[in-house]
Amino acid sequence: MSLLRVLLAIFFPPLSVIDKGCGSFIIVFLLTLCAWVPGVIGALVILNNPK
C-alpha cells in the first residue's frame, strides 16, 4: 500500500479503491455517504487485503 493510496483513502475513500472492483467502490461510497470515518476505515481495510 503506497503513501498516495493512503492519502487518497483519507481524503476521498471511493477513489482509492476504484481499481479493486465495482463492488468495493460502491460499498466504500455508501459508507462515505453515511459518514466520513466509516468510509476511510472501509477503504483502508480493502487496500490492506492482499487479494
PDBQT receptor file of N, H, CA, C and O in Angstrom, charges set to zero:
ATOM      1  N   MET A   1       0.852  -1.169   0.000  1.00  0.00    +0.000 N 
ATOM      2  CA  MET A   1       0.000   0.000   0.000  1.00  0.00    +0.000 C 
ATOM      3  C   MET A   1       0.903   1.238   0.000  1.00  0.00    +0.000 C 
ATOM      4  O   MET A   1       1.734   1.414   0.891  1.00  0.00    +0.000 OA
ATOM      5  N   SER A   2       0.730   2.071  -0.990  1.00  0.00    +0.000 N 
ATOM      6  H   SER A   2       0.055   1.928  -1.714  1.00  0.00    +0.000 HD
ATOM      7  CA  SER A   2       1.595   3.238  -1.131  1.00  0.00    +0.000 C 
ATOM      8  C   SER A   2       1.061   4.419  -0.325  1.00  0.00    +0.000 C 
ATOM      9  O   SER A   2      -0.095   4.437   0.098  1.00  0.00    +0.000 OA
ATOM     10  N   LEU A   3       1.915   5.380  -0.132  1.00  0.00    +0.000 N 
ATOM     11  H   LEU A   3       2.854   5.366  -0.476  1.00  0.00    +0.000 HD
ATOM     12  CA  LEU A   3       1.546   6.582   0.599  1.00  0.00    +0.000 C 
ATOM     13  C   LEU A   3       0.453   7.356  -0.133  1.00  0.00    +0.000 C 
ATOM     14  O   LEU A   3      -0.427   7.941   0.498  1.00  0.00    +0.000 OA
ATOM     15  N   LEU A   4       0.508   7.358  -1.450  1.00  0.00    +0.000 N 
ATOM     16  H   LEU A   4       1.222   6.882  -1.963  1.00  0.00    +0.000 HD
ATOM     17  CA  LEU A   4      -0.512   8.032  -2.241  1.00  0.00    +0.000 C 
ATOM     18  C   LEU A   4      -1.882   7.398  -2.015  1.00  0.00    +0.000 C 
ATOM     19  O   LEU A   4      -2.883   8.101  -1.877  1.00  0.00    +0.000 OA
ATOM     20  N   ARG A   5      -1.921   6.072  -1.978  1.00  0.00    +0.000 N 
ATOM     21  H   ARG A   5      -1.107   5.501  -2.090  1.00  0.00    +0.000 HD
ATOM     22  CA  ARG A   5      -3.195   5.379  -1.739  1.00  0.00    +0.000 C 
ATOM     23  C   ARG A   5      -3.754   5.696  -0.359  1.00  0.00    +0.000 C 
ATOM     24  O   ARG A   5      -4.960   5.885  -0.202  1.00  0.00    +0.000 OA
ATOM     25  N   VAL A   6      -2.883   5.755   0.638  1.00  0.00    +0.000 N 
ATOM     26  H   VAL A   6      -1.903   5.601   0.511  1.00  0.00    +0.000 HD
ATOM     27  CA  VAL A   6      -3.335   6.066   1.999  1.00  0.00    +0.000 C 
ATOM     28  C   VAL A   6      -3.891   7.482   2.062  1.00  0.00    +0.000 C 
ATOM     29  O   VAL A   6      -4.945   7.709   2.655  1.00  0.00    +0.000 OA
ATOM     30  N   LEU A   7      -3.193   8.432   1.458  1.00  0.00    +0.000 N 
ATOM     31  H   LEU A   7      -2.337   8.248   0.975  1.00  0.00    +0.000 HD
ATOM     32  CA  LEU A   7      -3.691   9.808   1.443  1.00  0.00    +0.000 C 
ATOM     33  C   LEU A   7      -5.002   9.919   0.674  1.00  0.00    +0.000 C 
ATOM     34  O   LEU A   7      -5.908  10.650   1.076  1.00  0.00    +0.000 OA
ATOM     35  N   LEU A   8      -5.096   9.196  -0.425  1.00  0.00    +0.000 N 
ATOM     36  H   LEU A   8      -4.360   8.602  -0.751  1.00  0.00    +0.000 HD
ATOM     37  CA  LEU A   8      -6.329   9.199  -1.202  1.00  0.00    +0.000 C 
ATOM     38  C   LEU A   8      -7.468   8.565  -0.399  1.00  0.00    +0.000 C 
ATOM     39  O   LEU A   8      -8.607   9.025  -0.475  1.00  0.00    +0.000 OA
ATOM     40  N   ALA A   9      -7.169   7.518   0.365  1.00  0.00    +0.000 N 
ATOM     41  H   ALA A   9      -6.243   7.144   0.426  1.00  0.00    +0.000 HD
ATOM     42  CA  ALA A   9      -8.186   6.873   1.198  1.00  0.00    +0.000 C 
ATOM     43  C   ALA A   9      -8.674   7.798   2.300  1.00  0.00    +0.000 C 
ATOM     44  O   ALA A   9      -9.829   7.714   2.718  1.00  0.00    +0.000 OA
ATOM     45  N   ILE A  10      -7.808   8.671   2.769  1.00  0.00    +0.000 N 
ATOM     46  H   ILE A  10      -6.870   8.739   2.430  1.00  0.00    +0.000 HD
ATOM     47  CA  ILE A  10      -8.208   9.597   3.827  1.00  0.00    +0.000 C 
ATOM     48  C   ILE A  10      -9.052  10.737   3.271  1.00  0.00    +0.000 C 
ATOM     49  O   ILE A  10     -10.048  11.123   3.882  1.00  0.00    +0.000 OA
ATOM     50  N   PHE A  11      -8.667  11.277   2.124  1.00  0.00    +0.000 N 
ATOM     51  H   PHE A  11      -7.858  10.964   1.628  1.00  0.00    +0.000 HD
ATOM     52  CA  PHE A  11      -9.364  12.451   1.600  1.00  0.00    +0.000 C 
ATOM     53  C   PHE A  11     -10.556  12.118   0.704  1.00  0.00    +0.000 C 
ATOM     54  O   PHE A  11     -11.546  12.850   0.718  1.00  0.00    +0.000 OA
ATOM     55  N   PHE A  12     -10.492  11.043  -0.068  1.00  0.00    +0.000 N 
ATOM     56  H   PHE A  12      -9.688  10.448  -0.079  1.00  0.00    +0.000 HD
ATOM     57  CA  PHE A  12     -11.616  10.628  -0.902  1.00  0.00    +0.000 C 
ATOM     58  C   PHE A  12     -11.598   9.111  -1.028  1.00  0.00    +0.000 C 
ATOM     59  O   PHE A  12     -11.070   8.568  -1.998  1.00  0.00    +0.000 OA
ATOM     60  N   PRO A  13     -12.179   8.429  -0.040  1.00  0.00    +0.000 N 
ATOM     61  CA  PRO A  13     -12.085   6.968   0.042  1.00  0.00    +0.000 C 
ATOM     62  C   PRO A  13     -12.537   6.199  -1.201  1.00  0.00    +0.000 C 
ATOM     63  O   PRO A  13     -11.844   5.258  -1.587  1.00  0.00    +0.000 OA
ATOM     64  N   PRO A  14     -13.657   6.539  -1.855  1.00  0.00    +0.000 N 
ATOM     65  CA  PRO A  14     -14.064   5.736  -3.008  1.00  0.00    +0.000 C 
ATOM     66  C   PRO A  14     -13.054   5.747  -4.154  1.00  0.00    +0.000 C 
ATOM     67  O   PRO A  14     -12.898   4.750  -4.859  1.00  0.00    +0.000 OA
ATOM     68  N   LEU A  15     -12.381   6.858  -4.332  1.00  0.00    +0.000 N 
ATOM     69  H   LEU A  15     -12.507   7.667  -3.758  1.00  0.00    +0.000 HD
ATOM     70  CA  LEU A  15     -11.411   6.957  -5.415  1.00  0.00    +0.000 C 
ATOM     71  C   LEU A  15     -10.195   6.054  -5.188  1.00  0.00    +0.000 C 
ATOM     72  O   LEU A  15      -9.560   5.610  -6.145  1.00  0.00    +0.000 OA
ATOM     73  N   SER A  16      -9.877   5.788  -3.928  1.00  0.00    +0.000 N 
ATOM     74  H   SER A  16     -10.393   6.149  -3.151  1.00  0.00    +0.000 HD
ATOM     75  CA  SER A  16      -8.707   4.964  -3.636  1.00  0.00    +0.000 C 
ATOM     76  C   SER A  16      -8.938   3.490  -3.936  1.00  0.00    +0.000 C 
ATOM     77  O   SER A  16      -7.970   2.754  -4.127  1.00  0.00    +0.000 OA
ATOM     78  N   VAL A  17     -10.187   3.034  -3.984  1.00  0.00    +0.000 N 
ATOM     79  H   VAL A  17     -10.973   3.632  -3.828  1.00  0.00    +0.000 HD
ATOM     80  CA  VAL A  17     -10.470   1.611  -4.222  1.00  0.00    +0.000 C 
ATOM     81  C   VAL A  17     -11.108   1.362  -5.582  1.00  0.00    +0.000 C 
ATOM     82  O   VAL A  17     -11.667   0.291  -5.814  1.00  0.00    +0.000 OA
ATOM     83  N   ILE A  18     -11.032   2.326  -6.472  1.00  0.00    +0.000 N 
ATOM     84  H   ILE A  18     -10.578   3.196  -6.283  1.00  0.00    +0.000 HD
ATOM     85  CA  ILE A  18     -11.717   2.201  -7.758  1.00  0.00    +0.000 C 
ATOM     86  C   ILE A  18     -11.183   1.043  -8.598  1.00  0.00    +0.000 C 
ATOM     87  O   ILE A  18     -11.933   0.470  -9.388  1.00  0.00    +0.000 OA
ATOM     88  N   ASP A  19      -9.916   0.688  -8.449  1.00  0.00    +0.000 N 
ATOM     89  H   ASP A  19      -9.307   1.154  -7.807  1.00  0.00    +0.000 HD
ATOM     90  CA  ASP A  19      -9.359  -0.412  -9.237  1.00  0.00    +0.000 C 
ATOM     91  C   ASP A  19      -9.560  -1.776  -8.577  1.00  0.00    +0.000 C 
ATOM     92  O   ASP A  19      -9.153  -2.794  -9.138  1.00  0.00    +0.000 OA
ATOM     93  N   LYS A  20     -10.170  -1.814  -7.412  1.00  0.00    +0.000 N 
ATOM     94  H   LYS A  20     -10.501  -0.987  -6.956  1.00  0.00    +0.000 HD
ATOM     95  CA  LYS A  20     -10.432  -3.079  -6.711  1.00  0.00    +0.000 C 
ATOM     96  C   LYS A  20     -11.738  -3.725  -7.135  1.00  0.00    +0.000 C 
ATOM     97  O   LYS A  20     -12.038  -4.840  -6.708  1.00  0.00    +0.000 OA
ATOM     98  N   GLY A  21     -12.514  -3.055  -7.956  1.00  0.00    +0.000 N 
ATOM     99  H   GLY A  21     -12.270  -2.149  -8.302  1.00  0.00    +0.000 HD
ATOM    100  CA  GLY A  21     -13.770  -3.610  -8.448  1.00  0.00    +0.000 C 
ATOM    101  C   GLY A  21     -14.948  -2.722  -8.131  1.00  0.00    +0.000 C 
ATOM    102  O   GLY A  21     -14.880  -1.839  -7.276  1.00  0.00    +0.000 OA
ATOM    103  N   CYS A  22     -16.027  -2.975  -8.840  1.00  0.00    +0.000 N 
ATOM    104  H   CYS A  22     -16.083  -3.692  -9.534  1.00  0.00    +0.000 HD
ATOM    105  CA  CYS A  22     -17.226  -2.151  -8.696  1.00  0.00    +0.000 C 
ATOM    106  C   CYS A  22     -17.865  -2.319  -7.319  1.00  0.00    +0.000 C 
ATOM    107  O   CYS A  22     -18.355  -1.352  -6.735  1.00  0.00    +0.000 OA
ATOM    108  N   GLY A  23     -17.860  -3.532  -6.810  1.00  0.00    +0.000 N 
ATOM    109  H   GLY A  23     -17.463  -4.318  -7.284  1.00  0.00    +0.000 HD
ATOM    110  CA  GLY A  23     -18.465  -3.790  -5.502  1.00  0.00    +0.000 C 
ATOM    111  C   GLY A  23     -17.763  -3.044  -4.388  1.00  0.00    +0.000 C 
ATOM    112  O   GLY A  23     -18.414  -2.466  -3.518  1.00  0.00    +0.000 OA
ATOM    113  N   SER A  24     -16.453  -3.053  -4.406  1.00  0.00    +0.000 N 
ATOM    114  H   SER A  24     -15.924  -3.523  -5.112  1.00  0.00    +0.000 HD
ATOM    115  CA  SER A  24     -15.681  -2.332  -3.390  1.00  0.00    +0.000 C 
ATOM    116  C   SER A  24     -15.935  -0.839  -3.477  1.00  0.00    +0.000 C 
ATOM    117  O   SER A  24     -16.073  -0.162  -2.458  1.00  0.00    +0.000 OA
ATOM    118  N   PHE A  25     -15.996  -0.333  -4.688  1.00  0.00    +0.000 N 
ATOM    119  H   PHE A  25     -15.884  -0.883  -5.516  1.00  0.00    +0.000 HD
ATOM    120  CA  PHE A  25     -16.246   1.089  -4.874  1.00  0.00    +0.000 C 
ATOM    121  C   PHE A  25     -17.612   1.485  -4.313  1.00  0.00    +0.000 C 
ATOM    122  O   PHE A  25     -17.736   2.499  -3.627  1.00  0.00    +0.000 OA
ATOM    123  N   ILE A  26     -18.630   0.682  -4.607  1.00  0.00    +0.000 N 
ATOM    124  H   ILE A  26     -18.528  -0.142  -5.164  1.00  0.00    +0.000 HD
ATOM    125  CA  ILE A  26     -19.984   1.001  -4.149  1.00  0.00    +0.000 C 
ATOM    126  C   ILE A  26     -20.084   0.921  -2.625  1.00  0.00    +0.000 C 
ATOM    127  O   ILE A  26     -20.711   1.774  -1.998  1.00  0.00    +0.000 OA
ATOM    128  N   ILE A  27     -19.466  -0.103  -2.031  1.00  0.00    +0.000 N 
ATOM    129  H   ILE A  27     -18.957  -0.796  -2.540  1.00  0.00    +0.000 HD
ATOM    130  CA  ILE A  27     -19.504  -0.250  -0.573  1.00  0.00    +0.000 C 
ATOM    131  C   ILE A  27     -18.835   0.945   0.101  1.00  0.00    +0.000 C 
ATOM    132  O   ILE A  27     -19.393   1.533   1.029  1.00  0.00    +0.000 OA
ATOM    133  N   VAL A  28     -17.652   1.298  -0.363  1.00  0.00    +0.000 N 
ATOM    134  H   VAL A  28     -17.200   0.820  -1.116  1.00  0.00    +0.000 HD
ATOM    135  CA  VAL A  28     -16.937   2.419   0.245  1.00  0.00    +0.000 C 
ATOM    136  C   VAL A  28     -17.676   3.730  -0.022  1.00  0.00    +0.000 C 
ATOM    137  O   VAL A  28     -17.695   4.610   0.839  1.00  0.00    +0.000 OA
ATOM    138  N   PHE A  29     -18.275   3.871  -1.181  1.00  0.00    +0.000 N 
ATOM    139  H   PHE A  29     -18.260   3.156  -1.881  1.00  0.00    +0.000 HD
ATOM    140  CA  PHE A  29     -19.048   5.075  -1.480  1.00  0.00    +0.000 C 
ATOM    141  C   PHE A  29     -20.240   5.210  -0.531  1.00  0.00    +0.000 C 
ATOM    142  O   PHE A  29     -20.497   6.296  -0.012  1.00  0.00    +0.000 OA
ATOM    143  N   LEU A  30     -20.960   4.125  -0.305  1.00  0.00    +0.000 N 
ATOM    144  H   LEU A  30     -20.751   3.243  -0.727  1.00  0.00    +0.000 HD
ATOM    145  CA  LEU A  30     -22.103   4.170   0.611  1.00  0.00    +0.000 C 
ATOM    146  C   LEU A  30     -21.665   4.432   2.049  1.00  0.00    +0.000 C 
ATOM    147  O   LEU A  30     -22.326   5.169   2.780  1.00  0.00    +0.000 OA
ATOM    148  N   LEU A  31     -20.557   3.830   2.449  1.00  0.00    +0.000 N 
ATOM    149  H   LEU A  31     -20.020   3.231   1.855  1.00  0.00    +0.000 HD
ATOM    150  CA  LEU A  31     -20.043   4.100   3.788  1.00  0.00    +0.000 C 
ATOM    151  C   LEU A  31     -19.623   5.559   3.931  1.00  0.00    +0.000 C 
ATOM    152  O   LEU A  31     -19.816   6.165   4.985  1.00  0.00    +0.000 OA
ATOM    153  N   THR A  32     -19.061   6.110   2.890  1.00  0.00    +0.000 N 
ATOM    154  H   THR A  32     -18.904   5.618   2.033  1.00  0.00    +0.000 HD
ATOM    155  CA  THR A  32     -18.648   7.514   2.929  1.00  0.00    +0.000 C 
ATOM    156  C   THR A  32     -19.867   8.434   2.966  1.00  0.00    +0.000 C 
ATOM    157  O   THR A  32     -19.822   9.491   3.595  1.00  0.00    +0.000 OA
ATOM    158  N   LEU A  33     -20.945   8.047   2.306  1.00  0.00    +0.000 N 
ATOM    159  H   LEU A  33     -20.981   7.188   1.795  1.00  0.00    +0.000 HD
ATOM    160  CA  LEU A  33     -22.164   8.861   2.364  1.00  0.00    +0.000 C 
ATOM    161  C   LEU A  33     -22.767   8.859   3.771  1.00  0.00    +0.000 C 
ATOM    162  O   LEU A  33     -23.300   9.871   4.226  1.00  0.00    +0.000 OA
ATOM    163  N   CYS A  34     -22.680   7.715   4.454  1.00  0.00    +0.000 N 
ATOM    164  H   CYS A  34     -22.248   6.892   4.085  1.00  0.00    +0.000 HD
ATOM    165  CA  CYS A  34     -23.204   7.643   5.824  1.00  0.00    +0.000 C 
ATOM    166  C   CYS A  34     -22.392   8.532   6.766  1.00  0.00    +0.000 C 
ATOM    167  O   CYS A  34     -22.946   9.306   7.547  1.00  0.00    +0.000 OA
ATOM    168  N   ALA A  35     -21.119   8.408   6.676  1.00  0.00    +0.000 N 
ATOM    169  H   ALA A  35     -20.669   7.780   6.041  1.00  0.00    +0.000 HD
ATOM    170  CA  ALA A  35     -20.201   9.229   7.473  1.00  0.00    +0.000 C 
ATOM    171  C   ALA A  35     -18.814   9.072   6.873  1.00  0.00    +0.000 C 
ATOM    172  O   ALA A  35     -18.531   8.086   6.192  1.00  0.00    +0.000 OA
ATOM    173  N   TRP A  36     -17.963  10.035   7.125  1.00  0.00    +0.000 N 
ATOM    174  H   TRP A  36     -18.193  10.835   7.678  1.00  0.00    +0.000 HD
ATOM    175  CA  TRP A  36     -16.645  10.019   6.510  1.00  0.00    +0.000 C 
ATOM    176  C   TRP A  36     -15.744   8.940   7.114  1.00  0.00    +0.000 C 
ATOM    177  O   TRP A  36     -15.007   8.274   6.387  1.00  0.00    +0.000 OA
ATOM    178  N   VAL A  37     -15.795   8.761   8.427  1.00  0.00    +0.000 N 
ATOM    179  H   VAL A  37     -16.394   9.301   9.019  1.00  0.00    +0.000 HD
ATOM    180  CA  VAL A  37     -14.893   7.824   9.110  1.00  0.00    +0.000 C 
ATOM    181  C   VAL A  37     -15.128   6.375   8.672  1.00  0.00    +0.000 C 
ATOM    182  O   VAL A  37     -14.149   5.683   8.393  1.00  0.00    +0.000 OA
ATOM    183  N   PRO A  38     -16.362   5.876   8.597  1.00  0.00    +0.000 N 
ATOM    184  CA  PRO A  38     -16.534   4.502   8.112  1.00  0.00    +0.000 C 
ATOM    185  C   PRO A  38     -16.037   4.302   6.688  1.00  0.00    +0.000 C 
ATOM    186  O   PRO A  38     -15.546   3.225   6.350  1.00  0.00    +0.000 OA
ATOM    187  N   GLY A  39     -16.157   5.315   5.862  1.00  0.00    +0.000 N 
ATOM    188  H   GLY A  39     -16.555   6.190   6.138  1.00  0.00    +0.000 HD
ATOM    189  CA  GLY A  39     -15.643   5.222   4.500  1.00  0.00    +0.000 C 
ATOM    190  C   GLY A  39     -14.132   5.097   4.469  1.00  0.00    +0.000 C 
ATOM    191  O   GLY A  39     -13.585   4.325   3.682  1.00  0.00    +0.000 OA
ATOM    192  N   VAL A  40     -13.456   5.852   5.323  1.00  0.00    +0.000 N 
ATOM    193  H   VAL A  40     -13.900   6.479   5.963  1.00  0.00    +0.000 HD
ATOM    194  CA  VAL A  40     -11.993   5.779   5.407  1.00  0.00    +0.000 C 
ATOM    195  C   VAL A  40     -11.569   4.412   5.938  1.00  0.00    +0.000 C 
ATOM    196  O   VAL A  40     -10.641   3.801   5.407  1.00  0.00    +0.000 OA
ATOM    197  N   ILE A  41     -12.234   3.936   6.969  1.00  0.00    +0.000 N 
ATOM    198  H   ILE A  41     -12.988   4.432   7.400  1.00  0.00    +0.000 HD
ATOM    199  CA  ILE A  41     -11.891   2.627   7.533  1.00  0.00    +0.000 C 
ATOM    200  C   ILE A  41     -12.127   1.534   6.506  1.00  0.00    +0.000 C 
ATOM    201  O   ILE A  41     -11.290   0.646   6.345  1.00  0.00    +0.000 OA
ATOM    202  N   GLY A  42     -13.252   1.586   5.812  1.00  0.00    +0.000 N 
ATOM    203  H   GLY A  42     -13.932   2.307   5.943  1.00  0.00    +0.000 HD
ATOM    204  CA  GLY A  42     -13.543   0.584   4.788  1.00  0.00    +0.000 C 
ATOM    205  C   GLY A  42     -12.517   0.602   3.667  1.00  0.00    +0.000 C 
ATOM    206  O   GLY A  42     -12.097  -0.454   3.194  1.00  0.00    +0.000 OA
ATOM    207  N   ALA A  43     -12.116   1.773   3.241  1.00  0.00    +0.000 N 
ATOM    208  H   ALA A  43     -12.457   2.631   3.624  1.00  0.00    +0.000 HD
ATOM    209  CA  ALA A  43     -11.116   1.880   2.177  1.00  0.00    +0.000 C 
ATOM    210  C   ALA A  43      -9.772   1.325   2.627  1.00  0.00    +0.000 C 
ATOM    211  O   ALA A  43      -9.105   0.628   1.862  1.00  0.00    +0.000 OA
ATOM    212  N   LEU A  44      -9.371   1.620   3.841  1.00  0.00    +0.000 N 
ATOM    213  H   LEU A  44      -9.913   2.186   4.462  1.00  0.00    +0.000 HD
ATOM    214  CA  LEU A  44      -8.095   1.113   4.345  1.00  0.00    +0.000 C 
ATOM    215  C   LEU A  44      -8.117  -0.402   4.515  1.00  0.00    +0.000 C 
ATOM    216  O   LEU A  44      -7.113  -1.069   4.263  1.00  0.00    +0.000 OA
ATOM    217  N   VAL A  45      -9.242  -0.941   4.935  1.00  0.00    +0.000 N 
ATOM    218  H   VAL A  45     -10.057  -0.400   5.139  1.00  0.00    +0.000 HD
ATOM    219  CA  VAL A  45      -9.361  -2.402   5.064  1.00  0.00    +0.000 C 
ATOM    220  C   VAL A  45      -9.265  -3.060   3.689  1.00  0.00    +0.000 C 
ATOM    221  O   VAL A  45      -8.570  -4.064   3.531  1.00  0.00    +0.000 OA
ATOM    222  N   ILE A  46      -9.941  -2.513   2.716  1.00  0.00    +0.000 N 
ATOM    223  H   ILE A  46     -10.505  -1.698   2.845  1.00  0.00    +0.000 HD
ATOM    224  CA  ILE A  46      -9.891  -3.086   1.353  1.00  0.00    +0.000 C 
ATOM    225  C   ILE A  46      -8.495  -2.949   0.775  1.00  0.00    +0.000 C 
ATOM    226  O   ILE A  46      -8.024  -3.864   0.100  1.00  0.00    +0.000 OA
ATOM    227  N   LEU A  47      -7.822  -1.840   1.018  1.00  0.00    +0.000 N 
ATOM    228  H   LEU A  47      -8.205  -1.096   1.567  1.00  0.00    +0.000 HD
ATOM    229  CA  LEU A  47      -6.463  -1.661   0.497  1.00  0.00    +0.000 C 
ATOM    230  C   LEU A  47      -5.466  -2.587   1.170  1.00  0.00    +0.000 C 
ATOM    231  O   LEU A  47      -4.482  -2.986   0.547  1.00  0.00    +0.000 OA
ATOM    232  N   ASN A  48      -5.701  -2.941   2.438  1.00  0.00    +0.000 N 
ATOM    233  H   ASN A  48      -6.501  -2.618   2.944  1.00  0.00    +0.000 HD
ATOM    234  CA  ASN A  48      -4.788  -3.840   3.153  1.00  0.00    +0.000 C 
ATOM    235  C   ASN A  48      -5.008  -5.303   2.797  1.00  0.00    +0.000 C 
ATOM    236  O   ASN A  48      -4.164  -6.140   3.118  1.00  0.00    +0.000 OA
ATOM    237  N   ASN A  49      -6.101  -5.631   2.155  1.00  0.00    +0.000 N 
ATOM    238  H   ASN A  49      -6.786  -4.951   1.895  1.00  0.00    +0.000 HD
ATOM    239  CA  ASN A  49      -6.378  -7.012   1.764  1.00  0.00    +0.000 C 
ATOM    240  C   ASN A  49      -5.400  -7.421   0.660  1.00  0.00    +0.000 C 
ATOM    241  O   ASN A  49      -5.322  -6.750  -0.368  1.00  0.00    +0.000 OA
ATOM    242  N   PRO A  50      -4.655  -8.510   0.857  1.00  0.00    +0.000 N 
ATOM    243  CA  PRO A  50      -3.634  -8.876  -0.136  1.00  0.00    +0.000 C 
ATOM    244  C   PRO A  50      -4.187  -9.393  -1.460  1.00  0.00    +0.000 C 
ATOM    245  O   PRO A  50      -3.447  -9.445  -2.442  1.00  0.00    +0.000 OA
ATOM    246  N   LYS A  51      -5.445  -9.771  -1.520  1.00  0.00    +0.000 N 
ATOM    247  H   LYS A  51      -6.046  -9.728  -0.721  1.00  0.00    +0.000 HD
ATOM    248  CA  LYS A  51      -6.010 -10.314  -2.751  1.00  0.00    +0.000 C 
ATOM    249  C   LYS A  51      -6.282  -9.232  -3.741  1.00  0.00    +0.000 C 
ATOM    250  O   LYS A  51      -6.762  -9.509  -4.840  1.00  0.00    +0.000 OA
TER     251      LYS A  51
